[in-house]
């Protein structure tokens, strides 16, 4: 799929992912910067490895502003890729949904931590009694809190392909055990800190996905530093549940894009996710409710009014 990334004067478009567009700032001679990037969050919505035709208004701004808030809360846990979060430092066309970041060597693993059993983890548990090789007790149901948070990494599949679960041994073979242990620890700590903060605001974070990049060590022989990149603890990368409605045994009420997933797999959409055909456009009601969910998540977690 080709995205119509906006043309930004003074920046060269270099890449578009499912949701974000990357640009390199141009120097006086028109050469792209080699050490920094402009990261722009779009209003695109992805589900089941498809980019939907229907955008969600203000989604990019919610993701960016919520990530900025969480980056501040997580400063004691892990450094992040931000060079500046100031609106004046980004083009006005993308103000509010763009940040300047360091260009990093990205770790080729999707780092996921789970505190509750649901979604793809539940499906894998039902088949195998484990997730990513981590054995779990028998008899768990949808929405159960796990005995302890677990690290369940996946591959970073090319666009249009599905991320596949990885065992610790498979991650070790790809990036080495020392780096795997470091990102596993950080991912669990990010989820734990997130739940510590969110639970005080009446939200449970069931699971989260984060990405890490590497910066060279300051001295020869030192291990590269690990930096938190992309986004963190947003409705796109995490499952947020209202604590007062948590009830194991069935799918939970959610602040994230689970509402879109549920509509797409309902008879109302008329779509078969295994058909190979693109999903249908979202109806206005689904768009409006999804936007409201994202905004409510932002306001409830941060205590700030959106907009």
C-alpha positions in Angstrom: 0.0 0.0 0.0 1.2 3.5 -0.9 0.6 6.3 1.6 0.1 9.9 0.7 2.6 11.3 3.2 2.4 15.1 3.3 5.0 17.1 1.6 6.9 19.1 4.2 9.2 22.0 3.0 12.7 21.5 4.3 12.2 17.8 4.9 12.8 14.7 2.8 10.2 11.8 3.2 12.2 8.6 3.8 9.7 6.0 5.0 6.1 5.3 5.9 5.0 2.6 8.3 1.5 1.5 9.2 0.8 4.7 11.2 3.9 6.9 11.2 5.9 8.8 8.5 9.6 9.5 8.8 11.3 12.6 7.3 15.0 13.7 7.3 15.6 17.4 7.9 17.5 19.0 5.0 20.6 21.0 5.5 21.5 24.3 3.8 22.8 22.4 0.8 19.7 20.2 0.5 21.4 17.2 2.0 19.4 15.1 4.5 20.5 14.9 8.1 22.1 11.7 9.1 21.6 11.9 12.8 18.0 12.9 13.3 14.5 12.4 11.9 11.1 13.9 12.1 8.6 11.4 13.3 5.0 12.1 12.3 2.0 10.2 13.6 -0.8 10.0 11.1 -4.5 9.3 11.6 -4.2 6.0 9.9 -5.7 3.0 11.6 -4.2 -0.5 11.3 -5.9 -3.8 12.2 -5.2 -7.4 11.4 -2.1 -6.4 9.4 -4.2 -4.1 7.2 -4.2 -0.3 6.9 -7.9 0.7 6.9 -9.2 3.1 4.3 -10.9 5.1 7.1 -8.7 7.4 9.2 -9.6 8.3 12.9 -9.6 12.1 13.3 -7.0 13.4 15.9 -5.5 9.9 16.4 -2.0 11.0 15.4 -2.2 13.9 17.9 -3.4 11.6 20.7 -0.6 9.1 20.1 2.1 11.8 20.0 0.9 13.8 23.0 0.3 10.7 25.2 3.7 9.3 24.2 5.3 12.6 25.2 3.6 12.5 28.6 4.7 8.9 29.2 8.3 9.6 28.1 8.4 12.1 31.0 7.0 9.5 33.5 9.5 6.9 32.3 12.7 9.0 32.4 13.9 7.2 35.5 13.4 3.8 33.8 14.9 4.3 30.3 16.1 7.2 28.1 14.1 8.0 25.0 14.8 9.1 21.4 13.4 12.7 21.8 15.5 15.6 20.6 12.7 18.1 21.1 9.0 17.9 22.0 8.4 21.6 21.2 5.7 22.4 18.7 7.8 25.3 17.4 10.6 22.8 16.3 8.4 21.0 13.8 6.6 22.1 10.6 3.3 23.8 11.3 1.5 21.3 9.0 2.2 18.5 11.5 2.3 20.5 14.7 1.0 18.4 17.7 1.6 15.1 16.0 5.3 15.3 15.2 8.6 15.2 17.1 12.3 15.4 16.3 14.1 12.3 17.3 17.6 10.7 17.2 18.2 8.4 14.3 18.9 5.0 15.9 19.9 1.4 15.0 16.6 -0.3 15.8 16.5 -3.6 17.6 14.8 -6.0 15.1 12.3 -7.4 17.7 8.9 -6.3 18.8 9.2 -6.1 22.6 5.9 -7.1 24.3 5.1 -7.6 27.9 1.8 -9.0 29.2 0.3 -8.6 32.7 -3.1 -10.1 31.7 -4.1 -12.8 29.4 -6.0 -11.8 26.3 -5.8 -11.3 22.5 -3.2 -13.2 20.6 -1.6 -14.4 23.8 -4.9 -16.0 24.8 -5.1 -17.8 21.5 -1.6 -19.1 21.8 -2.2 -20.2 25.4 -5.3 -22.0 24.4 -3.3 -24.0 21.8 -0.1 -24.6 23.7 -0.5 -23.8 27.4 2.2 -21.2 26.9 3.1 -17.9 25.2 6.4 -17.6 23.4 7.6 -20.6 25.2 6.7 -19.3 28.7 4.6 -21.9 30.4 1.5 -20.7 32.2 -0.9 -22.3 34.8 -3.8 -24.4 33.5 -7.3 -23.0 33.5 -6.7 -19.4 32.8 -9.4 -17.5 31.0 -9.7 -14.3 29.0 -8.8 -11.3 31.1 -7.1 -13.2 33.9 -4.2 -11.5 35.6 -1.0 -13.5 35.1 1.0 -14.7 38.1 3.7 -12.3 37.0 4.2 -10.1 33.9 5.9 -12.1 31.0 8.0 -11.1 28.0 6.4 -12.3 24.8 8.5 -10.9 21.8 7.6 -11.2 18.2 9.3 -10.7 14.8 9.1 -7.4 13.0 7.4 -8.7 9.9 7.4 -6.7 6.6 4.2 -4.7 5.9 1.3 -7.1 5.0 2.8 -10.0 6.9 2.0 -11.2 10.4 4.4 -10.8 13.3 5.3 -14.2 14.7 5.9 -15.2 18.3 9.5 -15.8 19.3 11.0 -17.8 22.2 13.8 -16.4 24.2 16.2 -18.7 22.5 15.1 -17.4 19.1 15.6 -13.8 20.2 19.0 -14.8 21.6 20.0 -16.2 18.2 19.0 -13.0 16.5 20.4 -10.3 18.8 22.3 -12.2 21.5 21.4 -13.1 25.0 22.8 -10.0 26.8 20.8 -7.6 24.6 17.7 -9.8 24.9 17.9 -9.8 28.7 18.3 -6.0 28.7 15.2 -5.3 26.5 13.2 -8.0 28.4 13.9 -6.3 31.7 13.1 -2.8 30.4 9.9 -3.9 28.7 8.6 -5.4 31.9 9.7 -2.3 33.9 7.9 0.0 31.5 4.7 -2.1 31.8 5.1 -2.1 35.6 5.6 1.6 35.9 2.7 2.2 33.4 0.4 0.1 35.6 1.6 1.8 38.7 0.5 5.2 37.3 -2.5 4.1 35.3 -4.1 2.0 38.1 -4.2 5.1 40.3 -6.4 6.6 37.5 -8.6 3.6 37.2 -7.0 2.0 34.2 -5.4 -1.4 33.8 -2.7 -1.9 31.1 -3.1 -5.5 30.0 -0.1 -5.6 27.8 2.1 -3.3 25.8 4.5 -3.3 22.8 7.6 -1.1 22.7 10.5 -0.6 20.4 14.1 0.0 21.3 17.0 1.6 19.4 20.8 1.5 20.1 23.3 4.3 20.4 27.0 3.6 20.4 28.8 3.4 23.8 30.7 6.5 24.9 34.0 4.6 25.1 35.4 1.8 22.9 34.3 -1.6 24.2 31.2 -0.3 26.0 27.9 -1.9 25.2 25.6 0.3 23.1 23.1 2.3 25.1 19.4 1.3 24.8 16.9 4.0 23.9 13.1 3.8 24.0 11.8 4.8 20.5 8.6 5.3 18.4 5.7 5.4 20.9 4.9 4.2 24.4 1.8 3.2 26.3 -0.7 4.5 23.8 -4.0 3.0 22.7 -2.3 1.7 19.6 0.5 -0.1 21.4 -1.3 -1.2 24.5 -4.5 -2.6 25.8 -6.2 -0.2 28.3 -9.1 -1.5 30.5 -11.3 0.4 32.9 -10.4 -1.1 36.3 -14.0 -0.9 37.6 -15.3 -3.1 34.7 -12.5 -5.7 34.8 -14.1 -9.1 34.9 -12.2 -12.2 33.7 -14.0 -14.8 31.6 -14.8 -12.7 28.5 -13.4 -9.9 26.4 -12.9 -6.7 28.4 -14.3 -3.2 27.8 -11.3 -1.4 26.2 -10.0 2.1 25.5 -7.9 1.0 22.6 -8.5 -0.1 19.0 -10.2 -3.3 20.1 -13.5 -1.7 19.3 -12.4 -1.5 15.7 -11.2 -5.1 15.7 -14.5 -6.3 17.2 -16.6 -4.4 14.5 -14.4 -5.8 11.7 -15.0 -9.4 12.9 -18.7 -8.9 13.6 -21.4 -9.8 11.1 -22.1 -6.1 10.7 -18.9 -5.6 8.7 -19.5 -8.5 6.3 -15.7 -9.1 6.2 -13.9 -12.4 6.6 -10.4 -11.7 8.1 -9.1 -14.9 6.5 -10.4 -14.0 3.0 -7.3 -12.1 1.8 -9.6 -9.2 0.9 -9.1 -5.7 2.3 -11.4 -4.7 5.2 -14.4 -2.5 4.5 -14.5 1.2 5.4 -15.5 2.0 8.9 -19.0 3.4 9.5 -19.2 6.9 11.0 -20.4 5.5 14.3 -17.3 3.3 14.7 -15.0 6.2 13.7 -16.6 8.6 16.2 -16.7 6.0 19.0 -13.0 5.1 18.4 -11.9 8.7 18.4 -13.8 9.2 21.7 -12.1 6.1 23.2 -8.6 7.4 22.3 -9.4 10.9 23.6 -10.9 9.5 26.9 -7.8 7.3 27.4 -5.6 10.4 27.0 -7.6 12.5 29.4 -8.1 9.9 32.0 -4.4 8.9 32.1 -2.9 12.4 31.9 -5.5 14.4 33.8 -5.4 16.9 30.9 -8.1 18.1 28.6 -7.4 17.1 25.0 -7.3 19.8 22.3 
